């Protein structure tokens, strides 16, 4: 007998042993599988009962979700309205500030002109008074010179 024939016999013997092992495992597993089938049936029954109880709760949750979506949409619309209102108020306030700055600049310019005119008038008046006093002194000195002569 050659080496190949010995290896063939060993392989055939291993094949038979593995097949017998698989059959033995299946024979032992059949009762467990039948019990598992019973467990699956009980789980199915439990799930069907739970589904019957959960259906109203799920329907109520769906209604609550719809209400929340409605409230969210309403709040979103209100927030957008308030945002637009704030933008308009900000724009109006900026316009008012710009106008106030322009008016302040105009009043400042007017006050500068008034101050210049007042200074000029004051200086002119002071010059006229000084000239009048000077001419009044000359006359009084001429008069007093005539009296003493």
Buried (B, 14 or more C-beta within 10 A) or exposed (E): EEEEEEEEEEEEEEEEEEEEEEEEEEEEEEEEEEEEEEEEEEEEEEEEEEEEEEEEEEEEEEEEEEEEEEEEEEEEEEEEEEEEEEEEEEEEEEEEEEEEEEEEEEEEEEEEEEEEEEEEEEEEEEEEEEEEEEEEEEEEEEEEEEEEE
